[in-house]
Amino acid sequence: QVQLVESGGGLVQPGGSLRLSCAASGNIFSIYTMGWYRQAPGKQRELVASITRGGSTNYADSVKGRFTASRDNAKNTVYLQMNSLKPEDTAVYYCNKVPMSAALPWGQGTQVTVSS
């Protein structure tokens, strides 16, 4: 069973940057399209970025141009570089398979708080 561990969140001022990491156990990670999801208080979990096993990416309109997803299949790790952060980016961020209907057990997520 693949386990997912997210890290790299924190408190950052508007306009700042963070880099999230998601480490996966198991050697079948490289075949999956992976996504970064986020869930803000009182809102549904949403997909903000996805990356295929070949490295092709897609982004939600709300983060396009500011977030960049990448992956290192040899390290079973996906990353999310977040720049020009806004208060509305505040959420718990998770990684998992895409689509969500095929999700693996969710990790604990990593909290991102954007506030001055």
N, C-alpha and C positions, 0 to 999 in steps of 0.2 A: 504494500500500500504506500503510495506516494504521500509524503508529508510536506507541508509548505510552511516556511518560517519567514515572515516579513520583518524587516528592520530598516532603520534610517530615518524614522519620523522624528518630529520634535516641534518646538515652538520657533517660529520665524516671523520676522516683520514683513509686512506687505512689500512686494518687490524682491524679496529674497529668494533663495534657492535651497533645495534639498535634493538628495539622491537616495531613493529607496532601493532596497535590494530584496529579493525573494529567493531563498535557497530551497531547493527541492531534493528530497531524498529519493532514491530509486533511479535506475538507469534508463527509464523509458521517457523521461522528461523531454528529451530532444525531439520527440515526434509530435508533441502537442503544439497547437496554437495557444499561446498564453495571453492572459489579459490582466490588466490592472483595473480593479474595481474600487469604488469608494462608497462609503455610506455616512451621510451626515445625520445628526440627530433628527429624528422624526421623518426621515426621508428613506426611500427605497434605495437599495444597493444599485449602483449604476456602473456600467463599463465605461472607462475613460480612455483606455488605450489597449491595443492588441498587437501582438507580434507573432508572425508565423514562424515555423521552424527554420525557414530560409531567411528570416529577417525582415520581411515586408511588414509594414506597420499601418495602422489606422488609428484615428483619434476622434474623440467626441469634439464637436464644434467648440465646446466650452474651454477646451484645453489646447486646441490646435495652435501650433506655433509657439507654445510655451512648454509643453511636455514632450519628452523624447523617450521612447521605450527601446530597450536593447536587450540582448541576451548573450550568454556565453554557454553554449550547450555542453562544452567540455566540463564546465564547473556546475552544471545544472542550476544556473542562476539567471534570473531576469532582473532588469533594472528599470527604474523610472527616474529620469532626470527632470526635475520640476523647476522651472525658472519663472521669474515675474509672478510669483505667487500672490494670490488675492485672498481676502478674507473668505470668500465663497468657496475656496478650495479646502477649507477646514473640514476634515472628515477622518474616519478610520479607513485606511487604504489596505486592500487585500490583493493578492495575486491568485489566479486560478485559471483553469482551462476556459477556453471559449468554444462553444457558448456556455452560458451559466447553467443551462439544463444538464450539461455533462460534467458539472463541477466535481472536483475531488473534495474530500473533507476540507473545510475551511481552516486556515490558520488563525492565529490570534489577531492578525492585522497589526498595523502600526499607525499610531495617532499622528496626524499632521494638524497643527494649529497655526493659523496665520492671523496674527494680531499685533497691533502696536502697543 
